[in-house]
C-alpha cells in the first residue's frame, strides 16, 4: 500500500434546510463561534447541484472551536434544488449518514445543553473501552450520542485516560 502524506481533513460542510436553528444549537451546545457567514449566488460550479444556476444561491456558515479555523459548515439553499419536505424524526443511523464526532472535556454538560436545545438523546454518557491503536492497552472513553435538531448524528467523546496524541501531518 502506498502511504500518502500531507492530507488532513480540514472541515466538513452539511447541507441543511433551516440554517439559523442549527447555528444556535451548535453555538449553545459546544460553545463554537461563527467565523464565516456568507451568501453566494448563481454559481453552478460549486457546489454542484441538479437544478438551474439560479437555484445555486446559498448561505454558508462556518463554526469554529478556536475562533479562527472553520471546523464545520452549514449550507442552506435559498431555493433548494431538492425536495425540502420535512423529514420524520430520526431514531437510528441509515445508509449514507455521516457521524459528527466531537471531543470534549465536559460530556455531561454537552448532553444536558443538547437535550435542552432539542436534540434527541440516543445514549447518555457511558464508559466504553477500546483497544489502543497499537493493541498494547485499553483506552477508556465516555461516549454519548444524539441526533441534532436537523437529524444529524453526533457522537460526543471524553477521554478518561491519557494517551499519546497522533503527530500532525504538517510536522
N, C-alpha and C positions, 0 to 999 in steps of 0.2 A: 504494500500500500504506500502511495506517495504521501508524504507529510507536507501539508500546505501551511505556511506560517503567514502572519501579517493580516489575518482576518479576525474581526471581532464584531459580534452583533452590536450595533450601536444604539438601536431603538426599535420599537415596534409601533405600528400605527393600526388602529382599529376603526373600521367604518361603522358608524352609528347613525341612528335616525334623529335622536334628540341630544345634542351635544352638551348643553348647559347643565342638565341634571347630573351627567356623568362627571363633568369637571368638578362640580360641587362635591360629589360623592368622594372622588379620589383626593381632593384637597382636604376634606374633613377627615376621612378615614386614615390616610397616610401622612398628611401634613405636606404634601407636594405642592409646589408652586407653578403657576403658569409662566413659561419663559418665551413662548411664541403663541400669538393668537392672530391669525391672518386669513384673509379671504382671497381666493383666486377664481378666475372665471374664463370660460371659453377655450381652455387649453386641453384639447382632447388627447394630447400626447402623454400626459401624466396626471393622475393615474388613468390607465386605460379603462374606458367604460363602453358599455354596449350601446348606449344611446348617441344622439347627435351631439356635436360640440357644445351647444348652448346648455346642455344638461351637465356639463363638466364644471359648473360653478359650485365651489365648495368652500367650507371654512375648516381650517385645521388648527387644533390647539395642542401644543406640546406641554407636558408637565415634567418637572424635574425634582429630583430628591436632593440636589445640591445647589439649587437656584441658578444653574448655568447650563448643565448638559441635558438636552432633551432625552428623556428615557421612554416615554410613552406618548403617543399622539392619538387624538380622536379626530376623525374626519367625518363631516356631515355634508351631504349634498344639499344645495338649495332646492333642486328639483330632482329627487332621487331617480337614477336610471334603472331602478328595480322596484319590485312591489314593496311599498312602505307599510304594508298591513302590520298591525301589532302582532308580536309573536306570543304564544302561550308561555306562562311561567315555566322556567326550567327546573328540572329535578335531577337530571343526570347528564353526563357528557355524551356527545354524539360524534359521528363522523365529521371530520374537518374542524372540530373545535380546537381552539388554542388555549393552553393553560398559562395564565399570567402568574408567574411565581415571584413572590416578593419576600425578601428577608427583612426582619425587624428585630428590635430588642424589646418590644412591648406587644407580644402577641395577644394578650388578654385585652389590652386597650384597643388594638386594631379590631378585634372581633366585636367588642362592645360598640365601638363607633360605627362599624359596618352595619350591624344589626339595627342600630338607631337610625341609620341613614337609608334603610330599606333593602339591605342585602338579604338574600335567602341563605341563612347559615346551614351548611350541609354537615359540617363536623366542627365542633368546638375544639379548643386546644387539647391535644392529647400527645403523649410521647410516642415517637416512632424510633426504631433503631435500624440503621443501615450499615452495611459493611463499608469501610473506608475504600477509597479508590484502589489502593494497593493491596487490599484484603487483609491487612495486618491488625486491624482493630475494628471496633464497632463505634459508630457515631450516633449520638442521641440528639434528636431534634423534636422540638414542639412543632406540631403541624395543626393547621386549621384550614378549612376551605369554605367558600361561599360563591354564590352567583351574585354579581353586581346587579344594580337595578336594570341594566340593559341585557342581562342574561349571559355575561361573560364569566367564565370560571376563573376564580382567583384562589391560588394556594398560597398560604402565608406560613413562613418558616421562622423559627427562632432556635438557633443553635444552643445546645446545652453544654456541649463540650468544646474546648478549644481544639482547633485542628490547623494544620499548615494551610495557608492560602495558596491557590494556584498562582504561578507567576503571570504577570500581564504579558500580553503578546508584544507590546512595544518596548520591552526591556531588553 
